[in-house]
Amino acid sequence: MKRILITGSTGLIGSRIVELLGEKYTFIPLLQSEVDITDHDATARALNALSFDYLLHLAAYTNVDGAEQERELCRKINVDATANLLIQCKAKGARMIHISTDFVFDGKKGGAHGTELPTYTEASEPNPIAYYGQSKFEAEQAVKEEVMIVRLSYPYRKSFDAKRDFVRTIRYLLEQGKTLTMVQDSLITPTFIDDIVNGLDYLIQHYSTDIYHLVGADSITPYDAGKLIAHTWHLNEKLIQPVSYAEYFKGKALRPQWARIVNTNKNIIMSTFYESLKAFM
């Protein structure tokens, strides 16, 4: 049985990976409370004492707005820690899988008149527009061609008490009768975490030091996503009000506006947003 050292094992995605694949692989949690992976020497001591075949690196600084004010901390966690882990993986002869994000792309329209919607494949050139995305891109550059890089986008799952993802946040607020403003002139690519887990299982078995996208099968406006969530759980769709991208993110860190990211690996099947919400029921 393959032994997988995993950072972020208690988080939204990591905990589900361990839950679904725990009988197939032996997972060894590398907990933040036990090891500061931003510290080179501490990381070396911890990993030297462990035996593992793969390192699955999910831990990251993910506060997009906070990253603008805490750039040094963000960089230490997202870039320095990733580089530290790679050094130790190479010393141990272990394979590494680094989890990244669609926020490495700018999400801007292109073409001659600036009206063409972008589609981001694994071969697309990153161009981050905020510091969080910049830090994740720098992490990719630090390990590129030496590890497998897997980009995710707007992950969500059916249940997780420790943290609400965007689907369960919207559902909760609607159940409370709250009015929501949601962007109608942008695209996101929501991704069901169970699909991510299945995709990672395939990639572990077919490991290569390439870039992969494990993302939902379709992209949708946040406004339409909110409407679909309301419809799925028979909640009041009228509580969801449209707002422009410019207005909603005024004074905040920029997000990719047109984040249409795709998975080109035909061996990995990802659900559409509608399909996964139906599966919840």
Secondary structure, 3 states (H helix, E strand, C coil): CCEEEEECCCCCCHHHHHHHHCCCCEEEEECCCCCCCCCHHHHHHHHHCCCCCEEEECCCCCCHHHHHHCHHHHHHHHHHHHHHHHHHHHHHCCEEEEEEEHHHCCCCCECCCCCECCCECCCCCCCCCCHHHHHHHHHHHHHCCCCEEEEECCEECCCCCCCCCHHHHHHHHHHCCCCEEEECCCEECCEEHHHHHHHHHHHHHCCCCCEEECCCCCCECHHHHHHHHHHHCCCCHHHEEEECHHHHCCCCCCCCCECCECCCCCCCCCCCHHHHHHHHC
